[in-house]
Amino acid sequence: MAKGEIRHRRLYAFYESKVLNALMITVVTSLLLAAYTQSMLMPIICGATALTCFIGYSIWLWVKKPQKIVINKWLSYMNGWFTLYFLIITAMDAPNKWWYITPICFAVCILCISLIRNQDEMFDINDMQA
């Protein structure tokens, strides 16, 4: 097997999907907002809606098996760091409100930058030569 060869193309597309990574950032931001405001209504509704869209898109990706989807490696990379930060903040139960506000601002910036920068790729899931 050559270096850089993708063993399971659909799983790779699942992890690198621009839509799924943006939805995951939205879910994490909603959970941070719920922890910061101590209010469960609006952040949980937004997070639940994003999680429902995430599940629906995942089911569509695995059941309908589209040939191509949009991936964004940069957004996937940022999502990993963002989720790790959320886990650390949740585990340490941060006492200061800025631990919650800062990543929410970063999430908005990350999503805006991913819309502006042209790093999207159409990934052909069935293409074995790529």
C-alpha positions in Angstrom: 0.0 0.0 0.0 1.4 3.4 -1.0 1.9 6.2 1.4 -1.2 8.5 1.3 -3.5 5.8 0.0 -6.9 6.0 1.5 -8.2 2.6 2.7 -11.8 3.4 3.3 -12.8 6.4 1.1 -16.4 6.8 2.6 -15.0 6.9 6.1 -12.4 9.4 5.1 -15.1 11.6 3.5 -17.2 11.3 6.6 -14.4 12.6 8.8 -13.3 15.4 6.4 -16.9 16.5 5.4 -17.3 20.2 5.6 -21.0 19.9 6.5 -20.4 17.5 9.4 -17.5 19.5 10.8 -19.5 22.7 10.7 -22.4 21.0 12.4 -20.1 19.6 15.1 -18.7 23.0 15.8 -22.2 24.3 16.1 -23.1 21.5 18.6 -20.0 22.2 20.7 -20.7 26.0 20.6 -24.3 25.4 21.8 -23.1 23.2 24.7 -20.5 25.9 25.7 -23.2 28.5 25.5 -25.5 26.4 27.7 -22.7 26.0 30.3 -22.0 29.7 30.2 -25.5 31.1 30.5 -26.8 28.3 32.8 -29.9 28.4 30.6 -30.9 25.3 28.8 -33.7 26.4 26.5 -32.2 28.2 23.4 -28.7 26.7 23.3 -30.0 23.2 23.8 -32.7 23.7 21.0 -29.9 25.0 18.7 -27.6 22.1 19.6 -30.3 19.5 19.3 -31.2 20.9 15.8 -27.6 20.8 14.7 -27.2 17.3 16.1 -30.3 16.1 14.3 -29.0 17.6 11.1 -25.6 15.8 11.8 -27.4 12.5 12.3 -29.5 13.0 9.2 -26.5 13.9 7.0 -24.6 10.9 8.3 -27.4 8.5 7.6 -27.7 10.0 4.1 -24.0 9.6 3.5 -23.9 6.0 4.6 -27.3 4.8 3.1 -27.7 6.8 -0.1 -24.0 6.6 -0.8 -23.4 9.7 -2.9 -20.5 9.7 -5.3 -19.1 13.0 -4.3 -19.2 15.3 -1.3 -17.5 18.5 -0.3 -14.6 18.1 2.1 -12.5 20.7 3.9 -9.4 19.5 5.6 -8.7 22.8 7.4 -12.2 22.9 8.9 -11.7 19.3 10.0 -8.4 20.2 11.7 -10.0 23.2 13.5 -12.9 21.0 14.6 -10.5 18.6 16.3 -8.8 21.4 18.3 -12.2 23.0 19.1 -13.6 19.7 20.4 -10.5 19.0 22.4 -10.8 22.5 24.0 -14.4 21.9 24.8 -13.5 18.6 26.6 -10.8 20.2 28.6 -13.0 23.2 29.7 -15.8 20.8 30.6 -13.5 18.6 32.6 -11.9 21.4 34.6 -15.2 23.3 35.1 -13.7 26.7 34.3 -14.5 29.4 36.8 -14.1 32.4 34.5 -16.7 33.3 31.9 -13.9 34.1 29.3 -13.1 30.4 29.1 -16.6 30.0 27.5 -16.9 33.3 25.6 -13.6 33.0 23.7 -14.2 29.7 22.0 -17.7 30.9 21.0 -16.1 33.9 19.2 -13.5 31.6 17.7 -16.2 29.3 16.4 -17.9 32.2 14.6 -14.6 33.2 13.1 -13.7 29.7 12.1 -17.1 29.2 10.3 -16.8 32.6 8.6 -13.2 31.9 7.4 -14.3 28.5 6.1 -16.9 30.2 4.0 -14.5 32.9 2.7 -11.4 30.7 2.0 -11.6 28.5 -1.0 -10.2 25.3 0.6 -13.2 23.1 -0.3 -12.7 20.0 -2.4 -15.1 17.8 -4.2 -14.1 14.4 -3.0 -15.0 11.5 -5.3 -15.7 8.6 -3.0 -15.8 5.9 -5.7 -12.6 7.1 -7.5 -9.9 4.4 -6.9 -7.2 6.2 -8.8 -7.0 9.3 -6.6 
